[in-house]
Amino acid sequence: MTTELIPICDASALEERGKGVRFPVTAGGEDATGFVVRFSGLVRGYLNRCAHVPMELDWNEGDFFESSGLYLICATHGAVYAPETGRCEGGPCRGRSLRRIEITEKDNQVFWQPDEYVRPARA
């Protein structure tokens, strides 16, 4: 597995329970997006694909948290996910999880690391 780190954004772009930042990836050979959010002081990253139906979570770009800021939400069917784990805590996908993307925060920058399924976006 590669140890390549790919830059996403400045760390300051991610406020606690605020808007997320999307970034292009290839997932399972298909064009997709990943996203990062800050929760409990840490940056969390996931594939932007609901565990219920493979649709992007955010209706408005970067809006991943529901109104209380305690859960990530799929804007289409209302599935809610724990930001720390990506596990579905309510809605049509209960018990399933978002696909986690390995995130590193260093030198005031946020990076992601490809794995066997989530790869850099195709040119």
Buried (B, 14 or more C-beta within 10 A) or exposed (E): EEEEBBEBBEBEBBEEBBBBBBBEBBBEEEEBBBBBBBBEEEBBBBBBBBBBEEEBBBEEEBBBBBEEEEBBBBBBEEBBBBBEEBBBBEBBBEEBBBBBBEBBBEEEBBBBBBEEEBBBBEE
